[in-house]
Amino acid sequence: MIKLSIKDLKIFLTDRQAIGGTFLLPIALISLFAFVFGGFGGGSDQIDPINLLVTDQDQSVLSRQLISALDSSGSLILEYSTKEEAIPSIEKGNHSAALIIYSGYADSIASRKRLPIELLFDRAKQVEIAISRQVISSSLRNAVQKERERQDGIQELERKIESSIEESIRFKLTSVVGEQKDANLGVIQAAAGTAILMLLFSVADLGTSVLREKESGTLHRLLATPLTMNTILLGKMLTSFLVGVVQLAVMFVFTWLVFGLDIMTNLPAVIIMILAVAFAISGFGIFLASIAKTRQQAQSMGTVIILIMSAVGGSIMPLFVLPAIMKKVAVFSVNYWGVQGFYDIFWRDLALIEILPRAGVLIGIGLLMSLISLRLFQRNMLRLI
């Protein structure tokens, strides 16, 4: 028994792919999630600044003081805008929120009325909204307290009931995205994120089946026919693309029937995004086949790449919980463009013409990976056969 165990251990230690899957993959994932949740360099105390649109219709000394306080908080990066410009920007996902300071702000502080302030926001970006609300409330509380100290004096102010200040600084909150229909953020995230994640695994296996054919000798027989190496690879990509289209379609139809996700509101946009996502991911599948020497190596590399792309691209967790640096890295993943494209359809209700840029990026990713794969595949396969 001991000798058998020693023999198996020796075989295991000579298998680089097995060692990588056993040790390196968990280490890579632990490092990734630790970084995502603040494990490196300071933890949750370090918060990335939030971009906040600001409209100052009051144009008073007190409104400018409030804007200055918000700007100096370190948690917000202010961008000036009109209300008419801010609403479309939030609807398209370019900004998470906009603070509107209406005319009469300074007079309301002086007369101790409720402040005419409104925060327009996108409910899908919960972390940014929570931070923005906290900073705005704190700045308003300081502004009101300073003005009352100036009016009443500190001793008189200390005799006032604190709740009166809290009541006056309450401001209107208006979600401008997702309120026009019965949209369910959780269902959208689950459908888009899970569909793309599972499709990556499915297509990666289909794309790398050419390596299995090489190992079984099938590829030798195929090359004895008039078929070229590029034809074989593109055939694999076509199969992956068709399977991807059907898989995504089934997933979204299931979500529609069972969970009520309205895929019929903008069906042309849904179809275009499904085709674009399937094409990009089929390109990823044959890319794996072109860079790996064996099917086991392709599976190991594919698992690591897919999990990392899904973690930073919004499939495993919503993008709004990720730090700013991870959001910048996310744009290099297929998941990001696919998930955000479906968010644009189901959550933001964007028109078809506004969906096309994300679909175009996905098609570009598929074309780029295809071109790279055709060059690498022919060179690697000829060397390995």
N, C-alpha and C positions, 0 to 999 in steps of 0.2 A: 504493500500500500504506500509506504513512504517512497520507494523507488518510483512508483507510478506518479506520485505527486511531484517529485523532483523533475521527472521527465516532462510533465505538463508545464511546470514553471519555466524550464529551459526553453520550451517551444514558445511560451508566452513572451519571454524576455527577448526573443529574437524577432518578434512580430512588432515592428514599429507602429503600425496602425492600431494594434490592440493596446499598446502602451499609451499611445496618444489619446485614444478614446477613454481609457481608464483613468488617466491622471491629468492630462493637459486640458481636456474638455471641461471637466468640473472646475479646474483652477481658472480657466478663461471665463467661465460663466459666473463664478463667485466674484472675480475681479470686476466684471462688467456690472453686475447688480450692486456690488458694494459702491462702485463709483456713481451709479445712477442714484442711489439713495443717500449719497453724501458721505460715504466711508472714507474718501480721500480728502485731505486738506481742509479740515475744519467742520465737516458735518453740516447739519441743518442750520447752523447759525449764519452760514454764508448763503445769502439769497440773491439770485440774479435780478438786476433791476428790471422792472416792468415798463414797457412802452405804453404811455397813457396820453390819449388825445385830450386837449384842453380847449374849451371855448369860453372866452371871457366877454360876456355881453354887458356886464356892469361897468367895466372900465373905471373902477374906483381905486382909491388908495388901498382899501381893505381887500379888494379882490386881488390886486397885484401882490399884496403881502401874503395872501393865501397861496397864490401860485409860486411865490418865492420859497415859502415854507415847504411846499410839496417838492419843489425842485431840489432843495437842499437836504431832503430826507435820506437820499442815497438809495432808496428803494424804487424810485420812479424815474423814468426818463420822459420828460414832457415834450409833446409835439403840438404846436398850435394848429388849430383847425376850426372851421365853421361846423355848426351842427349838421348842415346839409351835406358836408363832405364826410363827416365822421360816421354817419349811419351806414352808408354803402361800404365804407372801409371795414366796419365791424362785421357786416353781413357777409363780406367776401373772405373774412378770416385774416385780414391784414393786421388788425389790431384787436385787442381783447376788450377794451373799454374806452369810453370818452366821458370826461367830466364837463358838464355844462353849467356855468355860473350865469344865471339869468340876471337881467336888470332888476335892481332893488335889493341886491345882496347886502350892500353896506347899510341901506336904510333898515333892513330887517334886523340886522345886528343891533343897530341903535334903538329900534323900537321893541326889541326882544320878541320878535315874531319868528315863526319857523323859516329857516333859510331857503330861498328859492334856488336849490341846487339839485341837479339830476345826474345820476350815473347811468349811462347807457352801456350795456355789456352783452357779452356772448356767454350763455350758460355753459357752453362746452369747455370754457377755459376757467375752471373753478379755482385753481391755485392763484392765477393772476388776479382774479376778481377779489378773492379773500384778502390778498396783500394790499391791493389798491384801496379797498374799503377801510382796512385798518389804518392805513397811512392818512387817508382823507379825513376819517373821523378824528384821529389824533390832532391833525393840523387845525381842523375846525374848532375843536375843543379849546386849543391854545389861543386861537384867534378870538373866540367869544369871551374867554376868560380875561384876556388882556384888555379888551374893549370895556368890559364891565368894571375891571379894576380902574380904568381911566375915568369911568363915569361915576362910580360909587365909592372908590377907595377900597383898599384891601380889607380893612376891618369890617366894613359894611358887607362886602362880598362874602366874607367868611360866614356871615350870619344867614346868607341865602341858602336855600335848599339846593343841593347839588343836582337833584333830578331836573330842576328847571333848565340847567345848562344842557343836560343830556337830551331833554325834549326838544330844545331849540335847534340842536345840531343834527337832528335826524334829517336825512335827505332822501329824495325819491330814487328808487331803483327800478330801472326798466330794461328788461331783456329784449333785444331787438332781433334775436335769432332764435328760431325754434318755437316761438310763441304763436305763430300764425297757423300752426297745425298741431296735431297730437303726436309730436315727435318724441321718441324715446332714445336718449343718448346711449343707454346701456345696450339696447338691441342693435343700434347702428354700429357701435364699437365691436360687439360680439360678432356680428355678421361680417363686417368688412375685415376686421383683424384676423379672425379665425379662418375665414375663407382663404385669404392670401397665405397665411401660415401653412395650412394643410396642403394647399396647391403647390407650394414650394417643395414640400416633401414628396408629393406624388410625382411631379414633373422631374424632379432631380433623379428619382429612381428610373423613370422612363428614359430620360436623356442619357443616363449612364448605362443603359442596357446594351449599348454597343460594345462596352468593355466586357460584358458577360459573353457576348457573341464572339469577341476576340479570344477569350479564354476557352470557349467550347469549340472553336474552330469554324464557327459559322461565318465569321468575317472573311476568312480565307476563301471560302466557297463563293461568297458574294462578290469578292474582288475578281474572281475568275470569270464573272459575267461582264457584260458591257457597262455595268454600273461603275461610276467613279466614286472616290472617297467623299467628295463633296455631296454627291447625290445621296449617298447613304446617310450622311450627317443631316442634311436638310430633310430627308424622309423621317428621321427620328424627331426633328424639330416640329414637323407638321403633325405627327402623331401626338406629341406633347401638347401642341397648341389646341388641337381638337378636343383632347381629353380635358384640358384646362378650361376651355369654353363651356363644355358640358358640366364639369364639376362646379364651376362658379355659378352657372345658371341654376343648377339643382339646389345649391346652398341658398341662393337668394329667393328662389320660389318657395323653398321650405320655410324660410324666415318670414316671408309674406303670409303664407297660409297659417302658420302656427303662432307667430308673434305679432302679426299685423304690420310688418314693415311695408310701407306703400311703395312698391316698385313700379306702379303704373302711372304715377304722377308725371314722371319724366322718363318714360321707358326708352326712348332713343338714346338718352345720355347713359342710362344703365347698360344698354347693349354695347355702346362704344367703349365704356370703361371696362366691361368684361373682356371684350376683344383685345384692348390695349394691355390689360394686366396679363391675360393669358399669353400674348405674344412676348412680352418682356420676360415672363417667367420661363417660357419655353426656350428663349435664348440663354437664360441662366442655366437650364438643364444641360444643354449641349456644351456650354462653357465648362461645366464640371467634367464632362466626358473628355474634353480636349486637353485639360491640364493634369488629369490623373493618369497614373500608370496602370492601376488595377481598380477593379470595382470596389474592393474594400477601402482603398485609399479615397476613392471618390465619395463613398458613403460617409467616411469619417470627416473629410473636409466639408462635405455638403452639410452635415449636421451642425458643425461649428459655425459655418458661414450663415446658414439659415437662422439658427437661434440668435446669433448676434444681430443680424439684419432685422429680425422680428422684434428683438428687445428695444433697439434704438429707433426702429421705423414706425412703431405704433401698433404692432399686431398684438404683442403680449400685454402691453400697458398703454394707456392713452398718452399722447405726446405732452399734454399739459402737466404731467407729473415729473417730466424729465428736466434736468438742468439745461441751461442755455447752450452749453457746449455740445451736449448730446443732441439737441434739436438741430444744431448746425451739421453734425455728422449724419443725422437721419436722412438728409437729402440725397445721400449717396446710395440709399437702399431702395429696392423695388417697393418694399412695404410702404414706405412713406408716401410715395406718389399715388399708390393704389388706395390706401386707407383715406388719405386726404381727398382724393377724387370722389370716393363714395360719401364722405362727409359733406362735400360740396353739393352732392345730389340730394341726399336724404335729410341733411340737417340744415344746410344753408339755402336750399331751394334755388340754386344758381341755374341760369339758363344754359341750354346746350352749348352755345358759343363760348361760355365762360368755363365749361368743362374741358374743352378741346386742348388748352395748353398742357394740362396734366396728362391727358391721354397722349399728346404729342411727345412729352418727355418719356413716357413708358415705351412708346414705339421706338424712340431714339435709342433707349437702353437695349431693347431687343435687337435692333439692327447692329449696334456697336458690338454686342456680345456675339452675334452671329458672324460678323466679319472677322473678329479676333479668333473665334472658334474654328472657322474654316482654315485659317492659316496654321494654327497650332495643331489641329487635329490631323491634318495630312502629314505634317512633319513628324509628330509623335507616333502615330499609328504605323507609318512606314518603318520607323526605327524599332518598334516593339514587336512587329509581326515576325 
